[in-house]
Amino acid sequence: MVVVLVGLYHYENFPLRIMHPLLEKISDIKPYTIFFKQGAQNRFFPPTRQELELFVKIITELKPRLVGFSVLSPFAHIAKGLTRLVKINFQPALVLWGGIHPTIAPQNCIREADVICRGEGEGAIAELVEALRDGKPYQAVKNLWVKDRGLIIRNPMRPLIKDLDAIPAPSYNNDSYYFIGRNKLTRDDPVLLQSSIPIETSRRCPFTCSYCVNSILKRLYRELGDYVIKRSVGNVIGEIKSCLNLAKIKTGCITFYDEDFVSEKSWLDDFVLQYRREIGLPFQIKCNPNHIAFDVLDKLTEAGLFMVNIGIQSGSDYIRNQIFHRAEKNKEIINLARKLASNKLMILYDLILNNPYETEETLKQAIALILQLPMGRFRFFSLNFFPNYPLTKKALKDGLIRPKGYIADNISKNIRLWKFIPRFSSDKKQILQNIIWLVSRQHILARHVFARKGIINYAVFGNSSGSRLCLSFLNFIAFISDRFFRFFRNKLHKDMNY
């Protein structure tokens, strides 16, 4: 029996790369996985006609009994369109949706699919596949919602996986993988052509930021087992060695995708010893600014750490603490950043803009904070409101967004807004956001050209006609600079058929 898994806009897709080898272990099951397009720098381009035709061609050739989509909220309408193509071109296939979006918005998703999987999929999908293979009923499988003769059967959730070592590691360079993107189909695994190997050592995140899915999942899984679990160090080292053997170009570093890599100190002590002895490559991590001790940072640096990604998200302690439900303060962010710089580590800062809770004053606080931070790269995100998140509920209650304007079905139609883009405007908040973008962008040397001469401080914090004129000038520079770089970037993407 043929099963086709489909991932959207993420070639690394850990869940599908784990599910595929798990299904391979089930007798008389032949899984295939389609990785449909790759996002680029928080930019997501709609599928082209050629890419949709390639998808249909694979489905009609493989004739699957089950097509399973892994769906994130921003790509729900992409999954909806691909589901319709499956139904039109190969009606016998049962369509399953799994992943984050069906877990948090099941009522929306069950309208589109025959079956949805809420929560972890390893056990549920294995049982579903075995039932389909054997011609047995699957309507009572835990974690599944099933359409059955006009009714929707909503099964309870099963306990969370206790031991990540017991499930397969992500699979790479598999002969049953298809990669669609840039109007082409390839069977070569693009991840193995990167200079960095992606690794995930844990599942889920210990924090509950109001704009993040963990704020929902932590409540949903409360009675189902330990929320954050970690693979053994030996298991992780084994996966890295396997990937190094498969890599088709020289590997420059390891990228750990864990939301908070430093969550377990005893695990880290063992990791440092084994990693330095058996791998020795530079690596990069994410961490929370108030969740890492400096002595741990020193040990990781000695083991090969070269870059740390930290979330600022707002320059305002109030917004970060009270609106975003993040505990760190500006002082802690500055202290950590200076420690990272003293260890000669590269820093990647994350910042969320287009947040309706920001005011002129809080945006000025963000500029003041950035001017105190050591040099580093910035990633800017435009705040989006996802279904049922605490921040979404608060914004609806406060009248900052309209029920039809936030995400359940509409967010994916606005996925190009995921990335913050400076806009020329006379609105003071927009101008200040443009200045934040300008002062943070290394590619125009804004910190060197403007900040050292005090122009930023004069323009933002001054109260004279000269300072207002200077602010307008910087606003114009931000807008023109963004248009200049986007013109050449878009031309490059067009030439590469993104």
N, C-alpha and C positions, 0 to 999 in steps of 0.2 A: 504494500500500500504506500502510495506516494503522499508525503506531507511537504507543503511549501510554507516556509516562514518568511515574513517580509518585514524588514526594518526600514525606517524612514529617516533620511537626512543625517545619518550617523554611522559611518563605516565601522567605528570601533564597537558599537552596540554590544556591550558585555552580555546582557540577558540572552540575546539570540545566539551569540557565540558559545554560551553555556548550554542552551537548550538543544542546539544542533547535535553535539556529540552525545547528549543524554538520549535523544531519540534514536541515534545510531545504534545504541545498545539494545534497543527493543527489537526482537526478532520479527522479520517480515515487514519492517518499516524502512522506507528509503526517504530520508529527509533531504530537502534542498533549501537553501536560504538565498533570498534576493535582498541585497542591500541597495535600496532605491534612493539614489542621490546623496550627496554630502553637503552639509552646511559649510560656510566659509566665513569666519570672523563675525559671527552673530548675524550673518546675512543668509537668507534662504530664498533661493530662486524657484519659482513655480516650475513644475515639470513641463517639458516641451512635448510636442506631438510625437517626435521621434522616440523620446524616452517612454512615453505611454505605449507606443506600438511595440517597443522592445519588451516591455512588461507583459503585454497580452500575448506576444509570441511565445515567451517562456511558459506561461500558464497553459496555453493550448497545447504545447508540445509535451509538457510533463503530465497533464491530466490528473491533478492531485485530488485526493478524497477530502483533504482538509487544507485550507489556506489560513494561516494565522498571522495577523498583523500585530506588531508591537507599536503602540500608539501613545505618543506624548501629546499633550493638549494643543500645542501650536500647530500640529500637523493632522488634526482630526479631520479637516475637510479634504486633505490629501488622501487619507485612509478611506474616507467616504467615496471619493471618486474612483479609487482603485478597486474598492469593493464592488461598485457598480460594474466596472469592467470585467471583474471575475464572474459576476452573475450573468452578464450579457453573453460572455464568450465561452463560459464553461459552467453551466447551470448545476451539474451534479456536485460541485464542490461545496462543502460546508465551510462557512466563513466564521472565523474566530477573531475577536479583538481582545488583546491583553495589554498589560502595561499600566502606566500611571493614569492615563485618561479614563479608561474603563473602571479603574479602581475608585476614582474620586467622583466620576460623573456617570455611573452605570445606567441611569435612566435614559440619558441621551444616547449612549453607545448601543444599548440593546435594540434600539430602533433601526440601527444600521446593519448589525451582524446577527448571525443565527445563534451564536454563543459568545458570551464574554467571560473573561477570567479576571477576577478581582484578587489583588494581592499576589503573592509568589506563585509562579506558574509551573515550577518543575514537577511537583506531584500531580497537580490537577491535569495538566496537559498530557502527561504520560498516561494517566488513567483514561482520559478521553480518547487518546490515540489507540490504546489497547481495546477499548470498547468498540470503536469504529472498525478496527481490524477484525474483531471477533463477531461483529454483528449483534452486540449486546447493548442494552440501554445505557445511556450516559447522563440521564436527566438528574441523577442524585449525586453527582460528583461534587464534592466540596470545593468552594471557591468559584464555581461556575454559575452563571445565570443562563438559562436555556429557553429559547422559544419552543413551545410544544403545543401544536394544534390550537393556536390562537391565544394561548396562555403564556405567561413568563414564570418560569420556576426559578426562585431565588434561593440558592443553597447557602448554608452558613460557611464561614471562613474556617480553614483548617489551621492547626498550629504552625508557627513559623519554623523554618529549618533551623536546627540546632548546631549542626556541624557543617561548615562550608567546605571542609576538606573532603566530605563525602560525596560532593557533586563534582562534575568535570570542571576543569579549568577552561577558560575561553579557548576556542579552537581557531587556528589560523591556517591559511594556505590549503584550505579544504577543496577537493575536486568538485564538491557539490555546491560551491558558492558562486553566485552571480553578482556582479557589481554594475549598476546602471548609473551613468552620469556623463555630463558633457556630450550628450547625444550618442553615447557609445555604450557597448556592452563589453565587459572584460571579465575574464575568469582569474586574472592575477590579483592577489590580495593587496590592495593599496597600503594597508597598515604595515606590511613588511617592506614597503618601499620608503618608509619614513625613517628619519634618523633617530627618532625617539620611540621606544616601546611603551605602550599603555598598559598599566597594571592597576588592578583594584584589589586591595588587601582586606576590605571589610564590606559590610552591607549596611546601608542607611547612615543617618547622621544623628549625633546626640543632641543637636540643637533644634529649636522650634521657631525659627524665624517666621514671621507672620505672612511673608510673601512666598514662602517655600512649601512644597508638598509635604515635607516632614511634619509640619504643624498639623496636618490632617492624618497622615499615616500613623503617627505616634499614638493618637487616640484610637484609631481604627484597630491597631494591633495590640492594644493595651493588655488584653487577657490571653494573648496568643503565644507569648514567649518573650525571650530577650530581644529587645528592639535592635540594638547595635551588636553585631557579632563580627568576629575577625578570624581570618584564616590563620593557620599556624605559620610561623616564619619559614619552616622547612618547605611547606606547600608553596608559598610565595616564591622562594628561591628556586624551587623546581620549575615553576612556570617561567620565570625569567630566563633560566638556562635553556629551556625548550624554545622560547621565542628567539633567543640569540642564535640558536642553531638553524632556525628557519629564515632569519632575516636575510634579505637579498641585497642589502647595502650595509655599509659599516654603521653599526649602532653608536650614536654619540651619547645618548643618555636614556634614563628610565623616567617616565612620567607617571607618578602615582596619582590616581584620580579620586582617592578617598576625600570626602568632604572635610574630614578632620583627621589627618594622618597620625597625630600625636595623642590619640585618645587613651591609649593604654601604655603606661610607663614601663611595666615589666616586659611587655611585648617589644617595646622599642630597644630595650637593653639587649635582648637576644637578637633582634634584627641588626643592630649596629655591628655586632660581632660577626654574624654570618655573612651579611652583605659585604662588609669590607674584605673578608677573607675569600669569598667565593665569587663575587660579582665585580666590585670595585669601580663600576662606572659612575659618572656624575648622575645625580637624580634631582627631581623637583617635586615639591609637595604643596598641599594646601593646609592652612592652619588658621584657627581662630586667634585673634590678637591677645585675648586674655586667657588662653588655654595652653600656652607652651612656656615651660620654664627655660631660663637662659642656659642652665647646665645641660638640658636635653638638646637645645639648639647647638651647643658646642660639640656634643657627641655626634649629632647628625652631620655637622659640618666636616668633622674628621672622617666620617664614613663616606663622604662624597656629595653631600648636599650642595647644590649650586644656585637654586632658585626657590623662592617661597612666594606663594600666592596668598595674599591676605585680603579679606573683605572689609572695605571701609563703609561702603553702601550709602552713607550720608556723612556730611561734615558736622552734623548736629547731634550732640549727645541725646537730646530730647527725642528727635525722630528715630535715631538708632535704637534707643532703649524703650521708649513708650509706644512708638508706632510699629517699628520693625521687630520688636521683642528680642533685640540683641543686647547683651550685657556690657560690651566693651565701651570704654570712654576714649575720647580723643587723646588723652594723656597716655593711655596704654598703647594705642596705635602708634603714636610718635616714639615711645620708648622701644617697642618691638622693632619698628622700622630702623631706628638708629642702631640697635643691636645687630640686625641683619646686615646693615651697611658696614659696621665694624668688623663683622665676620667675612666681609668681601663677598656677600651673597647678592645675587640679582633679586629684584623685588618686582612683583606684578600686583598692582592694586586694582581692586574691583570697586566700581562706583555706580550707583543707580541714579539716573536723572529722570526728568519728566514725571516727577512725583508730586501729585496735587497737594500733599501735606507740607511741601517745602515752601518757605516764605523768602522774601528778599533777605531777611536777616540770617536765616539758616544757610542760604546759598553763599552769603558772605563768609559765614563760619567755615564752609567747605573750602573756599579759596584760601582763607587764613590757614587752615589745616594743611592744605597741599603745599603751601609755601614753606611750611616747617618740616616737610618730609624729605628724606634723602631721595635722590633721583631714582626713578624707576619707570617701568611701563605701566600704562593705565588701560583697563578695559571698561568701556562705558556701556551700560545697559539702559534701555528705556523701560520704565516700570510698566508691566502688564498685570492685569487682574484675572487670575485663573479661578475656575468654578469652585465655590465652597471654601476658599482659603480664608483664614481669619481677617487678613487685610482687605480682601474683597468685601466681606460682610460688613466690616467697619466703614469702608468707603461708600457702600450702598446706604448704610444707615445715616452717614454724615452728609449724604446728598452730593458727593463728589463724582460719582459715576452713576449712569442710568442702567437699570436692569438689562435693557437690550444692548447696551454699549459695551458690556464686559464679556467675558469669554465663552460661555458654554459652547456656542457654535461660532462665535464671531472672531475670537482671537486669532484663529489660524488664517483668517482672511487679511489680517494685518501683520503677518509675520515679518514683513520688511521693517516694521517699527520696533523690532526687538533691539536694534542697534540705535543708540542715540546719534542724531544728526543735527548739527547746528543749523538754525533757521534765522534768516535776517528778519528782525522784528524790532518794533519800538517798545515791546513789553519788557519791563525791567527784569522780571524773572527769567525770561528767555535770554536776554542779554547776559545776565550773570551766569547762566548755564553755558552759554557760548564761551564766556571768559574761562570758566572751569575747564572746558574742553581745550581751549587755546593754551592755557598755562600748563596743562598736563601732557601735551603732545611733544614728544621729543623730536619728531620729524621736522618741526619748524623751529626747533631750538628755543621755544618760548621762554623756558626758565632762564636761559642764558641771555637772550636778547632783551627781554622785558623785565623779568623779576629782579635781576641784579641792578638795574638802573632805577628800581623803585617805581617803575611806571604802573605796575599792577596795583600796588598799594595806593598810589596816588589816584588812579582811576576809580578803583572800587570803593575805597574808604574815604576819599576826599569829598568835599561838599562845596566845590566852587565851580564856576562856569568852565574853567580850564579842565578840571577833573571830569566833568560831564562830557566835554568835547573829546577828551582822551578815551573815555569809556566807549563812546560811539566809534572812535577810530579802531579800538581793539575788537569791538563787535564786528565791524566790517572786515577786519583782517581774519577773524575766525571764520566768518562766512565764506570769504573768497578762498581761504586756504583749504577748507573742506571741499568746496566745489572743484578746486584744482586737482586735489588728490583723488577725489571720487571719479572725475573724468578719466584719468589715466587708469585707475583701478577697474572701472567698468569697461573700458576699452580692452584691457588685458583679459578680463573675464569673457568678453564677447569673442575675442580672438581664440580663447581656449574653449569656447562653446559650453560655458557653464549653464 
